[in-house]
Amino acid sequence: MDFEIVGEIIQIEPIARGLGIRELARLRRQYGDGRWRKIKGVATVVLVDGTIHQAEIHWYEAHGIGKKEFKIKFPLLD
């Protein structure tokens, strides 16, 4: 990760689940079988250069495995 999430993630909603996830085979191979979902939310992030931004973030999660592979998709303008 080239950023750090500070505070809590808000406005959480699922984007895809199960066979709707393009990376499902890789996720199962890398982390194990589970009920995988792709999720998005908004959080405050600190970038590598030390700047703080609100951003939309995406990640994958499965029950018993947890949250994996956070990505910043859209920095939100303050």
DSSP file (Angstrom, degrees, kcal/mol; ACC not computed):
  #  RESIDUE AA STRUCTURE BP1 BP2  ACC     N-H-->O    O-->H-N    N-H-->O    O-->H-N    TCO  KAPPA ALPHA  PHI   PSI    X-CA   Y-CA   Z-CA
    1    1 A M              0   0    0      0, 0.0    70,-0.1     0, 0.0    68,-0.0   0.000 360.0 360.0 360.0 133.5    0.0    0.0    0.0
    2    2 A D        +     0   0    0      2,-0.0    46,-1.0    45,-0.0     2,-0.3   0.029 360.0  44.5-103.0  26.3    1.3    3.4   -0.9
    3    3 A F  E    S-A   47   0A   0     44,-0.2     2,-0.4    45,-0.1    44,-0.2  -0.963  72.9-131.6-155.9 165.9   -1.1    5.1    1.5
    4    4 A E  E     -A   46   0A   0     42,-2.1    42,-2.7    -2,-0.3     2,-0.5  -0.992  18.0-132.7-127.5 133.6   -2.4    4.7    5.1
    5    5 A I  E     -A   45   0A   0     -2,-0.4     2,-0.4    40,-0.2    40,-0.2  -0.727  23.0-168.2 -85.0 127.1   -6.0    4.9    6.1
    6    6 A V  E     -A   44   0A   0     38,-2.9    38,-0.7    -2,-0.5     2,-0.1  -0.955  54.5  -1.3-116.1 136.7   -6.6    7.1    9.1
    7    7 A G  E    S-     0   0A   0     -2,-0.4     2,-0.2    36,-0.1    -2,-0.0  -0.437 104.4 -38.3  83.1-162.8  -10.0    7.0   10.9
    8    8 A E  E     -     0   0A   0     -2,-0.1     2,-0.5     1,-0.0    36,-0.4  -0.623  52.4-114.0-102.2 160.4  -12.9    4.9    9.8
    9    9 A I  E     -     0   0A   0     -2,-0.2     2,-0.2    34,-0.1    34,-0.2  -0.792  38.9-172.3 -91.1 129.5  -14.2    4.0    6.4
   10   10 A I  E     +A   42   0A   0     32,-3.2    32,-3.1    -2,-0.5     0, 0.0  -0.673  56.0  35.4-117.7 172.7  -17.7    5.4    5.7
   11   11 A Q  E    S-     0   0A   0     -2,-0.2     2,-0.3    30,-0.2    -1,-0.2   0.883  76.7-176.4  51.7  46.1  -20.3    5.1    3.0
   12   12 A I  E     +     0   0A   0     -3,-0.2    29,-0.2    29,-0.1    -1,-0.2  -0.555  10.5 159.4 -77.3 131.7  -19.4    1.4    2.6
   13   13 A E  E     -A   40   0A   0     27,-2.6    27,-2.5    -2,-0.3     2,-0.1  -0.984  39.7-109.6-151.5 144.5  -21.2   -0.5   -0.2
   14   14 A P  E     -A   39   0A   0      0, 0.0    25,-0.3     0, 0.0     3,-0.1  -0.456  22.5-175.5 -72.9 144.5  -20.6   -3.7   -2.1
   15   15 A I  E     -     0   0A   0     23,-3.5     2,-0.3     1,-0.4    24,-0.2   0.766  68.9  -9.1-102.5 -43.9  -19.6   -3.4   -5.8
   16   16 A A  E     -A   38   0A   0     22,-1.4    22,-2.9     2,-0.0    -1,-0.4  -0.970  58.9-165.4-151.8 160.8  -19.6   -7.1   -6.8
   17   17 A R  E >   -A   37   0A   0     -2,-0.3     3,-2.1    20,-0.2    20,-0.2  -0.989  53.8 -16.1-148.9 156.0  -19.7  -10.5   -5.1
   18   18 A G  G >  S+     0   0    0     18,-2.2     3,-1.8    -2,-0.3     6,-0.1  -0.224 130.4   3.0  54.7-128.5  -19.0  -14.1   -6.1
   19   19 A L  G 3  S+     0   0    0      1,-0.3    -1,-0.3     5,-0.1     5,-0.1   0.600 120.6  75.2 -68.9 -11.0  -18.7  -14.8   -9.8
   20   20 A G  G <  S+     0   0    0     -3,-2.1     2,-0.6     3,-0.0    -1,-0.3   0.570  76.5  91.5 -74.7  -9.2  -19.1  -11.0  -10.5
   21   21 A I    X   -     0   0    0     -3,-1.8     3,-1.3     1,-0.1     4,-0.2  -0.788  66.5-155.3 -90.5 121.4  -15.6  -10.4   -9.3
   22   22 A R  T 3  S+     0   0    0     -2,-0.6     3,-0.4     1,-0.3     4,-0.2   0.834  94.0  49.0 -63.7 -33.0  -13.1  -10.6  -12.2
   23   23 A E  T 3> S+     0   0    0      1,-0.2     4,-2.6     2,-0.1    -1,-0.3   0.186  75.6 116.3 -93.2  16.2  -10.2  -11.5   -9.9
   24   24 A L  H <> S+     0   0    0     -3,-1.3     4,-2.5     1,-0.2     5,-0.2   0.888  73.8  49.5 -57.3 -46.4  -12.1  -14.3   -8.0
   25   25 A A  H  > S+     0   0    0     -3,-0.4     4,-2.1    -4,-0.2    -1,-0.2   0.911 113.9  46.6 -61.3 -42.0   -9.8  -17.2   -9.2
   26   26 A R  H  > S+     0   0    0      2,-0.2     4,-2.8     1,-0.2     5,-0.3   0.908 111.3  51.4 -66.9 -41.9   -6.7  -15.3   -8.1
   27   27 A L  H  X>S+     0   0    0     -4,-2.6     4,-3.0     1,-0.2     5,-0.8   0.922 111.7  47.0 -61.2 -44.1   -8.1  -14.3   -4.8
   28   28 A R  H  X5S+     0   0    0     -4,-2.5     4,-1.0    -5,-0.2    -1,-0.2   0.899 114.6  47.0 -64.6 -40.3   -9.1  -17.9   -4.0
   29   29 A R  H  <5S+     0   0    0     -4,-2.1    -2,-0.2    -5,-0.2    -1,-0.2   0.906 120.6  37.5 -66.7 -41.3   -5.6  -19.1   -5.1
   30   30 A Q  H  <5S+     0   0    0     -4,-2.8    -2,-0.2    -5,-0.1    -3,-0.2   0.886 135.9  14.1 -81.5 -40.3   -3.8  -16.4   -3.1
   31   31 A Y  H  <5S-     0   0    0     -4,-3.0    -3,-0.2    -5,-0.3    -2,-0.1   0.613 107.8-106.3-115.1 -17.0   -5.9  -16.1    0.1
   32   32 A G     << -     0   0    0     -4,-1.0    -1,-0.2    -5,-0.8    -2,-0.1  -0.371  48.6 -42.7 112.7 167.2   -8.2  -19.2    0.1
   33   33 A D  S    S+     0   0    0     -2,-0.1     2,-0.3    -4,-0.1    29,-0.0  -0.385  72.1 128.3 -68.9 146.5  -11.8  -20.0   -0.5
   34   34 A G  S    S-     0   0    0     -2,-0.1     2,-1.4    27,-0.0    30,-0.1  -0.964  70.2 -75.6-178.9 175.4  -14.4  -17.7    1.0
   35   35 A R        -     0   0    0     -2,-0.3    28,-0.4    28,-0.3     2,-0.1  -0.690  60.5-159.5 -89.7  83.9  -17.4  -15.6    0.2
   36   36 A W        +     0   0    0     -2,-1.4   -18,-2.2    26,-0.2     2,-0.3  -0.392  16.1 177.6 -76.1 139.5  -15.5  -12.9   -1.6
   37   37 A R  E     -AB  17  61A   0     24,-2.1    24,-2.3   -20,-0.2     2,-0.5  -0.988  25.7-136.6-135.6 145.6  -17.0   -9.4   -2.1
   38   38 A K  E     -AB  16  60A   0    -22,-2.9   -23,-3.5    -2,-0.3   -22,-1.4  -0.922  33.1-172.2-100.7 129.2  -15.5   -6.3   -3.7
   39   39 A I  E     -AB  14  59A   0     20,-3.1    20,-2.1    -2,-0.5     2,-0.3  -0.867  14.2-161.2-124.5 150.5  -16.4   -3.3   -1.5
   40   40 A K  E     +AB  13  58A   0    -27,-2.5   -27,-2.6    -2,-0.3     2,-0.3  -0.960  19.6 150.5-129.3 154.2  -16.0    0.5   -1.9
   41   41 A G  E     - B   0  57A   0     16,-2.0    16,-2.9    -2,-0.3     2,-0.4  -0.951  40.4-102.1-163.6 177.6  -16.1    3.2    0.8
   42   42 A V  E     +AB  10  56A   0    -32,-3.1   -32,-3.2    -2,-0.3     2,-0.3  -0.941  42.6 159.5-116.6 135.8  -14.7    6.7    1.6
   43   43 A A  E     - B   0  55A   0     12,-2.3    12,-2.5    -2,-0.4     2,-0.5  -0.973  43.7-105.0-148.8 160.6  -11.9    7.3    4.0
   44   44 A T  E     -AB   6  54A   0    -38,-0.7   -38,-2.9   -36,-0.4     2,-0.3  -0.796  44.8-171.1 -86.3 129.7   -9.2    9.8    5.0
   45   45 A V  E     -AB   5  53A   0      8,-3.3     8,-2.6    -2,-0.5     2,-0.5  -0.922  22.6-143.9-126.0 148.8   -5.9    8.7    3.7
   46   46 A V  E     -AB   4  52A   0    -42,-2.7   -42,-2.1    -2,-0.3     6,-0.2  -0.963  25.2-147.0-108.8 120.9   -2.3    9.9    4.2
   47   47 A L  E >   -A    3   0A   0      4,-2.6     3,-2.1    -2,-0.5   -44,-0.2  -0.287  30.5 -97.2 -82.1 170.9   -0.2    9.5    1.0
   48   48 A V  T 3  S+     0   0    0    -46,-1.0   -45,-0.1     1,-0.3    -1,-0.1   0.837 124.0  57.5 -57.2 -36.1    3.5    8.7    0.9
   49   49 A D  T 3  S-     0   0    0      1,-0.1    -1,-0.3     2,-0.1    -2,-0.0   0.452 121.0-107.4 -78.9   1.9    4.4   12.4    0.5
   50   50 A G  S <  S+     0   0    0     -3,-2.1     2,-0.1     1,-0.3    -2,-0.1   0.388  73.4 137.5  92.6  -3.2    2.6   13.1    3.8
   51   51 A T        -     0   0    0     -5,-0.1    -4,-2.6     1,-0.0     2,-0.4  -0.476  46.3-137.2 -78.4 150.3   -0.5   14.9    2.3
   52   52 A I  E     +B   46   0A   0     -6,-0.2     2,-0.3    -2,-0.1    -6,-0.2  -0.912  30.1 165.4-111.8 131.9   -3.9   14.0    3.7
   53   53 A H  E     -B   45   0A   0     -8,-2.6    -8,-3.3    -2,-0.4     2,-0.4  -0.960  39.4-120.2-140.8 155.5   -6.9   13.5    1.4
   54   54 A Q  E     +BC  44  76A   0     22,-0.6    22,-2.7    -2,-0.3     2,-0.3  -0.840  47.3 172.4 -87.0 136.5  -10.5   12.1    1.4
   55   55 A A  E     -BC  43  75A   0    -12,-2.5   -12,-2.3    -2,-0.4     2,-0.5  -0.995  39.4-117.1-147.9 151.0  -10.5    9.3   -1.2
   56   56 A E  E     -BC  42  74A   0     18,-3.0    17,-2.8    -2,-0.3    18,-1.3  -0.789  40.0-167.3 -83.5 128.3  -12.8    6.6   -2.5
   57   57 A I  E     -BC  41  72A   0    -16,-2.9   -16,-2.0    -2,-0.5     2,-0.3  -0.901  10.4-158.2-120.1 149.4  -11.1    3.3   -1.7
   58   58 A H  E     +BC  40  71A   0     13,-2.5    13,-2.3    -2,-0.3     2,-0.3  -0.926  19.1 159.0-121.9 148.5  -11.8   -0.2   -3.0
   59   59 A W  E     -B   39   0A   0    -20,-2.1   -20,-3.1    -2,-0.3     2,-0.3  -0.971  33.7-117.6-157.6 168.6  -10.9   -3.6   -1.4
   60   60 A Y  E     +BC  38  68A   0      8,-2.6     8,-3.4    -2,-0.3     2,-0.3  -0.869  31.9 177.1-109.1 146.5  -11.8   -7.3   -1.4
   61   61 A E  E     -BC  37  67A   0    -24,-2.3   -24,-2.1    -2,-0.3     2,-0.3  -0.997  12.1-175.3-149.2 152.6  -13.0   -9.1    1.7
   62   62 A A  E >>  - C   0  66A   0      4,-1.2     4,-2.9    -2,-0.3     3,-1.9  -0.993  40.1 -96.0-143.5 144.2  -14.2  -12.5    2.7
   63   63 A H  T 34 S+     0   0    0    -28,-0.4   -28,-0.3    -2,-0.3   -27,-0.0  -0.375 112.1  12.6 -60.0 131.4  -15.6  -13.8    6.0
   64   64 A G  T 34 S+     0   0    0      1,-0.1    -1,-0.3    -2,-0.1   -30,-0.0   0.262 126.0  62.1  84.6 -12.6  -12.9  -15.4    8.0
   65   65 A I  T <4 S-     0   0    0     -3,-1.9    -2,-0.2     1,-0.1     2,-0.2   0.736  90.2-151.9-111.1 -40.7  -10.2  -14.0    5.7
   66   66 A G  E  <  -C   62   0A   0     -4,-2.9    -4,-1.2     2,-0.1     2,-0.3  -0.501  36.9 -24.6 101.9-168.9  -10.6  -10.3    6.2
   67   67 A K  E     +C   61   0A   0     -6,-0.2     2,-0.3    -2,-0.2    -6,-0.2  -0.662  63.3 179.3 -86.8 134.3  -10.0   -7.2    4.1
   68   68 A K  E     +C   60   0A   0     -8,-3.4    -8,-2.6    -2,-0.3    -2,-0.1  -0.964  45.9  13.2-136.5 150.1   -7.3   -7.4    1.4
   69   69 A E  E     -     0   0A   0     -2,-0.3     2,-0.2   -10,-0.2    -1,-0.2   0.925  64.4-158.9  58.2  63.6   -5.8   -5.3   -1.3
   70   70 A F  E     -     0   0A   0    -11,-0.1     2,-0.3    -3,-0.1   -11,-0.2  -0.501  13.2-177.3 -69.6 138.6   -6.8   -1.7   -0.6
   71   71 A K  E     -C   58   0A   0    -13,-2.3   -13,-2.5    -2,-0.2     2,-0.6  -0.996  27.4-128.7-137.2 141.7   -6.6    0.6   -3.6
   72   72 A I  E     +C   57   0A   0     -2,-0.3   -15,-0.2   -15,-0.2    -2,-0.0  -0.810  30.8 170.5 -85.2 125.5   -7.3    4.3   -4.0
   73   73 A K  E     +     0   0A   0    -17,-2.8    -1,-0.2    -2,-0.6   -16,-0.2   0.822  65.1  12.0-102.2 -45.0   -9.7    4.8   -6.9
   74   74 A F  E     -C   56   0A   0    -18,-1.3   -18,-3.0     2,-0.0     2,-0.4  -0.929  63.4-144.3-140.0 112.7  -10.7    8.4   -6.7
   75   75 A P  E     -C   55   0A   0      0, 0.0     2,-0.4     0, 0.0   -20,-0.3  -0.623  28.7-135.5 -68.9 132.0   -9.2   11.2   -4.6
   76   76 A L  E     -C   54   0A   0    -22,-2.7   -22,-0.6    -2,-0.4     2,-0.3  -0.734  14.9-118.0 -93.0 138.0  -12.1   13.4   -3.6
   77   77 A L              0   0    0     -2,-0.4   -24,-0.0     1,-0.1    -1,-0.0  -0.543 360.0 360.0 -75.4 135.7  -11.6   17.2   -3.8
   78   78 A D              0   0    0     -2,-0.3    -1,-0.1   -24,-0.0    -2,-0.0   0.449 360.0 360.0 -85.7 360.0  -11.9   19.0   -0.5
